[in-house]
Amino acid sequence: MHIQPLPKSLRVDLATQTLDLLEAGVSLRRYPVSTGLAGAGEAWDSGCTPRGLHRVRLRIGAGCPVGTVFVGRRLTGEVYGPDLAARFPERDWILTRILWLTGLEPGRNRGGDQDTLRRFIYIHGCPDIEPMGVPRSHGCVRMRNADLIELFDQVANGTLVEIMDGAVTCQAGEGNLD
């Protein structure tokens, strides 16, 4: 498959739980992330982080305050804080910005029961108290809010995202919505 890359691209390494912002293949910045607790995999409702080549389909939340809460990719009007967290301890928080991914490899992460876009797999912010560098999400790539804002402002719709398979393999999990 020939894909014309944009000047900048992203690489997520599941083994090291890092995301690199690349330009011409050279890392400009490395960020700690948290990917799927269930490991790597593409199956619907697996809770796994999909591997392979993707693109940023949509950038959501430009200009929103840090901690802006999203549900179903829509603003709720809430801003995350200790009081809100205490009132809704069961929520899996999607905060600040969303980079919604779409798979580029038919049969692997595009189409059928492996479709990254229809699985609602994002790169998104989370509460800053959540640990980075360890798998904890329901399949998405979580980042610290300040890191996500910095990254968001450097990538465009269509940015190539490679999610590299690490040593972690997928186990059946619960859901894929973060």
C-alpha positions in Angstrom: 0.0 0.0 0.0 1.5 3.4 -1.0 0.5 6.2 1.3 1.7 9.8 0.7 2.7 11.0 4.2 2.2 14.5 5.4 5.3 16.3 6.7 4.6 15.1 10.3 3.4 11.7 11.5 2.8 9.9 14.7 4.1 6.6 16.0 2.6 4.8 19.0 4.7 2.0 20.5 2.6 -0.3 22.6 5.6 -2.0 24.2 7.1 1.3 25.5 3.7 3.1 26.0 5.0 6.1 24.1 3.9 8.3 21.2 6.4 10.0 19.0 5.8 13.1 16.9 7.9 12.5 13.8 9.0 14.7 11.0 10.6 12.9 8.0 11.0 9.9 10.3 12.9 11.8 13.0 11.4 12.0 16.4 10.7 15.7 17.4 9.1 14.8 20.7 8.2 11.7 22.7 5.2 11.6 25.0 4.2 8.9 27.6 0.8 7.4 26.9 -1.6 4.7 28.1 -3.1 2.3 25.7 -5.5 -0.7 26.0 -5.3 -2.6 29.2 -6.4 -5.7 27.2 -3.4 -5.3 24.9 -3.1 -5.0 21.1 -5.9 -6.1 18.8 -8.5 -5.0 16.3 -11.6 -6.9 17.2 -14.9 -5.1 18.0 -15.6 -4.9 21.8 -12.2 -6.3 22.6 -10.9 -3.2 24.5 -7.7 -3.6 22.6 -5.6 -0.9 20.9 -5.6 -1.5 17.1 -2.3 -1.9 15.3 -1.1 -0.8 11.9 -1.5 2.3 9.8 -4.1 4.9 10.6 -4.8 8.5 9.9 -6.3 11.3 12.0 -9.8 11.4 10.7 -11.0 14.4 12.8 -9.5 16.8 15.3 -12.1 17.7 17.9 -11.9 20.3 20.7 -9.6 23.0 19.2 -9.6 26.0 21.6 -11.5 24.2 24.4 -10.3 24.8 28.0 -8.1 22.1 29.6 -10.3 19.5 31.1 -13.3 20.0 28.8 -15.4 16.8 29.0 -16.6 15.0 25.9 -19.2 12.3 25.6 -19.8 10.8 22.2 -17.3 13.4 20.8 -19.6 16.2 21.9 -19.0 18.8 24.6 -21.0 18.2 27.7 -20.5 21.7 29.1 -18.5 20.3 32.0 -14.8 20.8 32.9 -13.1 18.0 34.8 -12.1 18.7 38.4 -12.1 16.9 41.8 -15.8 17.7 42.4 -17.0 16.3 39.1 -14.7 13.3 39.5 -16.2 12.6 43.0 -19.8 12.9 41.7 -19.1 10.5 38.7 -16.4 8.0 39.9 -17.5 5.4 37.3 -16.9 7.7 34.2 -14.1 6.9 31.8 -13.1 10.5 31.1 -12.4 11.8 27.6 -10.9 15.3 28.1 -9.5 18.4 26.4 -9.0 17.2 22.8 -9.8 14.2 20.6 -7.8 12.9 17.6 -10.2 10.4 16.1 -8.4 7.7 14.1 -9.4 5.7 11.0 -7.7 2.6 9.9 -5.9 2.4 6.5 -5.5 -1.4 6.2 -8.7 -3.2 4.9 -9.2 -6.5 6.7 -6.9 -5.4 9.6 -8.1 -2.1 11.0 -10.5 -0.9 8.3 -13.9 -2.4 7.6 -15.8 -5.3 9.1 -15.4 -6.1 12.8 -12.0 -4.5 12.9 -12.8 -1.0 11.9 -10.9 1.6 14.0 -13.2 4.5 13.1 -16.4 2.6 14.0 -14.7 1.3 17.2 -14.3 5.0 18.2 -10.6 4.8 18.8 -9.1 8.1 19.7 -6.0 9.8 21.0 -7.4 11.9 23.8 -6.8 13.6 27.2 -7.6 12.0 30.5 -7.4 13.1 34.2 -3.8 14.0 35.0 -3.9 11.7 38.0 -4.1 8.7 35.6 -0.8 6.9 35.2 1.0 7.1 31.9 3.5 4.5 30.6 1.2 1.6 31.6 -1.8 0.1 29.7 -5.0 1.3 31.3 -7.5 2.4 28.6 -10.3 0.6 26.9 -8.5 0.7 23.6 -7.8 4.4 23.0 -4.5 6.2 23.4 -4.6 8.4 26.5 -2.4 11.4 27.0 -1.8 14.0 29.6 -3.8 17.1 28.8 -0.9 19.5 28.3 0.9 17.0 26.1 -2.2 16.5 24.0 -2.7 20.2 23.5 0.9 20.5 22.4 0.5 17.6 20.0 -2.9 18.6 18.7 -1.6 22.0 17.6 1.1 20.3 15.5 -1.0 17.7 13.5 -3.6 18.1 10.9 -6.5 15.9 9.7 -5.0 13.2 7.6 -1.8 12.9 9.7 -0.4 9.3 9.4 -0.4 7.4 12.7 1.4 4.1 13.0 0.5 1.9 16.0 3.3 -0.6 16.5 2.7 -4.0 17.9 4.5 -4.5 21.2 5.0 -7.5 23.3 1.5 -7.1 24.7 -1.1 -9.4 23.1 -4.9 -8.9 23.2 -7.0 -10.6 25.8 -10.8 -10.2 25.6 -11.8 -7.0 27.4 -14.9 -5.0 28.0 -15.9 -2.4 25.4 -13.7 0.0 23.5 -15.1 3.3 24.3 -12.9 5.4 26.6 
